[in-house]
């Protein structure tokens, strides 16, 4: 077990990114942008965490919630594969949890339910792992057949609570959903076939805001360190940019990332930092007609006032900002640049 110093104080995150002519988070039924009953569009925290995980994977870091060499698997298959990679046959109880926390940054950040599936045994046959093809220990049985021993991991504890939790993200303004149509043609040089029509739902433009908290008490259990937290900030900023490998995600750009870092021992957090951000139109366009940061400025005056009122509780504020963003008032000089760009 690796001994590290865990998160030294509580942190809060405000993260803004935008999308243009794309779908930030399709619903499970029609793959349309997700919306609330009042028409406001939103993005799940699962989508945001996927940005970070995909970025870590591109950096060749091991992640718990991911595939194996491009193949989908369940949690048991993922862990069995990793144990084999490090030369272990099995692990259970606290030993297994120690391995997961030592090995996977996404487990330290976001936790996991550790909902392992067991082996399925068939009479006279072999036991196979559901949804994967990783074999475990085998032993001979009658009839010169091999029968795999059943292995259902028994972690202690059964649930890992991540030190970092995000609210659902929301679009900060009225946005327009549109249908984008196209055609697809498949045919040989000798014979051209008639194309089929395709269409997908997208948002004309949307600025999306997320709020998150990194809790120092939960970090003691999940072993999230200050270094892990910094890696998470970088993964959020670069992960949104790196997500443009699909047609519906290519128009996403990180715009503002703020990390409020409290003094050690402070049992305080603002909560819902996105409530302290307002957008002001820069011209005559309606919000639904906005297409870029040129159409508005970001007003964080309420956030600045709240931070100033709690100055004694706050050790520092760090941030990253896109050069395309215009603010209603200047950001404080004492804020420290993260330096990602």
N, C-alpha and C positions, 0 to 999 in steps of 0.2 A: 504494500500500500504506500502510495506516494504522499508525503506530508507537505502541504502547501499552506501558505497564509491565505485565508479566505477573505472575501470582500470586506474592506475595512470600514465602510459606512454605506448608508442608504443612497441610492441614486434614482433619479427620475429622468425619463427620456421623452422628448418631443421630436417626432419625425414626420416630415412632410415630403411627399414626392408626388409627381404628376404623371398623367398618361394622356396621350393624344391619339385619337382614332383607334382605340383599343379597348379590350375588356379586362379590367384589373382583377376580376375574381368571379368567374362564371358560376351561376347557381347549378345545383345538381340535376335539375329537371330539364331546362331548356338551354343551359349554358349562356344565359343572359346575365348582364351585370346585376349583382344583387341589390335589392332595394327594400327600404322600410315601408310600412303602410303609408307614411306621409310623402313618399316619393323620393326621399333622400337616399342616395346610393351609399353602400358600405362595403368594406373589405374585411374578411375574417383575419384573426390573429394567426391562424394556421398558414394563410398565404404569406404573411410577413415573415414568419419563422422559416418558411420554405426558401425565401430569398437568402437568408443567412446560411441555411444548411447547404443550399446549392453552391454558394460561394465557397464555403469551407471545403466542399467536395472538389471543386475546381482547383483548390489549393492543395489537393491530395491529403487532406486531413480526414481521419476516420470520423464518420457520423453514425449515430445509432439508427436514426429514422431515415433510411435511404435504401437504394437497391444494391445489388451485388453484381458488378461488372455488367451493368445495364439490365439485369434481370430482376423482376419483382419477386419479393419473398416476404414471409411474415417475420415477426420479431424473433421467434425461435430459430428460424433459418439464419437470420442475420447474426445472432449471437453465436450459433454453432459454427458458422463460417469464420467469425473473428477468433473464437477459441482455437479453432484449427490453425489459424494463421499464426497465433502466438505459441503454438505447440502444446495446448491443453486439450484433454479429451472432454472434460466436463467441469462445471463449477456450479455451486449452489449456495444458498444462504447469503450470509454477509460477504463471503468471498466473491460471489458472482457480482453483487452490487458494487463492491470495491473495484472490481475490474471494469465495470461499465463506467463508473464515475472517473476513474483514472484515465480511461481510454477515449471517451467520447465527449467533446465539448458541448454538443447539443443536449446531452443528458444533464450536464452541470448547469447549463443555462435554463432549459425548458422543462426538464424532468421527463418522466414517462410513466405510464400506467403499469408497465412490465406485465402486460396481459399475454403471457406465453401460452402457446398451444402445445398439447402433448402429442405423443406418437399414436398412430392408429394401428392396432394389431389385427391381423387377419389370420384365421386358423390355417396352419400348414404353410403359411406364406411368410412374408417379411413385413416388418414394420417400416412405414415410410412417413416422412415428415410432410405434413400438409403444406401445400403451396411452395415447396422447395425440394431440391434433390441432394441434400447434404446428408451423408450417412453418419451414423454414430457407432458406438461399439457393437460388435457382433459376437455371437457365441454359437457353437454347433448345436444342432438339435437332431432328433431322430430322423432317419431317412436321408442323412447326409445333406440336409438343407441348413441354411443359415437363417437365424432369426435375430433381428436387431433388438437390442434391449430398449425398453421404453424409457424415454427421457423427457420429462416435463420439468423445466427449471423451476426451482422453488426459491425465489429471491427473498431476502429479508433486508429491508421491508419490501412489501409487494407493490408499493407506489412510491415513485420518486417525485417530490414536489420541487419543481424548478425554482431557482432563485429569481428568475426574470419572468414577469407576467405582463402581457399586453392586453389593453382593451381592444374591442373591435374598432377598426379604423372607419372614419367617415369622410365623405366628400364635403369640403367646407363651403360649398356654394351650390346653387341650382345648376344641374348639369343635364345635358340632353343626350338621350339614348337614340342611336341611329342604327339603321340596317345597312350593312355594306355588302354589295352584291358583286359577284364575279362569275367567270366561266372557267371550266376545266375541260381540256380537249386531250383525249388519248387516241392516237391513231398511228398507222405506219406511214412510211413515205409513199407507198403505193395507194393507200386508201385513207382518206381523212374521215374520221367519224364525227358525228355531231357532238358538240360539247354539252356538258351538264352544267346547270346553274348552281352556284354556291352562294350562301349568304351567312353572315354572322352578325350578332349584335355587338355594338361597341358604344363607347362614350365619346362624344365630340371632343371634350376636354374635361379633365377633372383633377383638382388638387386634393390629395388625400392626406389626412392627418391621423397619426397614431400616438397614443400615450402608453408608456410602460414604466414599471417600477422594478428595480433590482433590490431585493430585501436582504440585508446583511445577516439576519437570523436564519432565513432559509438557506443562505449561502454556506452556513456552517455545516448543514446536512448534505447539500449538493456539491460542496467543495468549490463553488465558483470563486475564482480569485480576481484581483484587480486586473491582472493580465487578460483573463478570460473576458472580462467586461469590456476592456479596450478592443479585444478581437471582435466582440459582438458589434460594437459601434462601427468598426471598419466593414464588417460583413453586411450590415444593413445598408450602408452608403454604397458600397460597391456591388452588393448583391442585386439591388434594384436595377442598376445599370447593366449588369451581366445577364439579366433575365431576358434580354431581347433576342432570344433564340427561337421564338415563335412569333407568328404574324400578329397575334393579339397582344403581345407583351412588348413589342419592340419600341413603342413610343413612351417608355417610362424613364423618368429622370429624377434623381434625388435633388431636393431643393433646400431643405433646412433640417439640420440635426442639432438638437440642444441636449446636453447632459448636465443636469443639476446634481451636484455632488455635495452631500451634507457633511457636517462635522461628525466625527465618530461619536457614537452614543446618542445622537439626536433621534428621538422617536417621532419623526415628523415627515410629512410629504404633502404636497399640494393636492395631487390627484387631478385627473382629467385636464391635463395641461392644454389640450386642444380647445377647451372652452375659453382660453385666454388669447386666442388668435382670431382676428377678424380680417376680412378682405375688403378692400375699397376699390371700386371701379376706377380705372385710369382714364376712361373715355366714355363714349356714349353707348357702347355695346351692353346688351343685357348679359347677365351671368351665363345664361344658356348659350350665348354666342361667343363666349371666351374661347380662345384657342392657344394661349401661351401666357407666361408671366408678364408680358407686355401689356396685358389688358387689365391688370390690377396691381395694387401694392399691398404688402402684408403689414398689418397693424398689430404689433406685439406690445403695445403700451401697457395693457392690463397685466400682461405677464411680467414686464419690467417693474411695475408697481408692486406686484405681489412679491417678487424676489427681493426688492429693496426693503419691504416691510419685514422680511425674515432674514435679513442680511447676517445676523449673528449666528444663525443656524447653518449657514451655507459656507462650505469651505471654498468652492470654486464653481464656476460655470464654464463648460467647454462647448464649442460649437463648430459646425461646418456649414457653409452656405454656398449655394450656386451663385455665380456672378450675374446670372440673369434675373435674380430676385431683387425687387425694389421694396424698401421698408418705409413705412410712414414716418419713422424716426430712427436715428442711428442706434446701432447696437452698442452697449457699453464697452468702453475701452478695456475694462478689466476682464472681460470675457476672453478666454484663451482659445485660440484657433487649434482645432484638432490636426490640421495640416494634411488631410487626406488628398486634397487636390493641390 
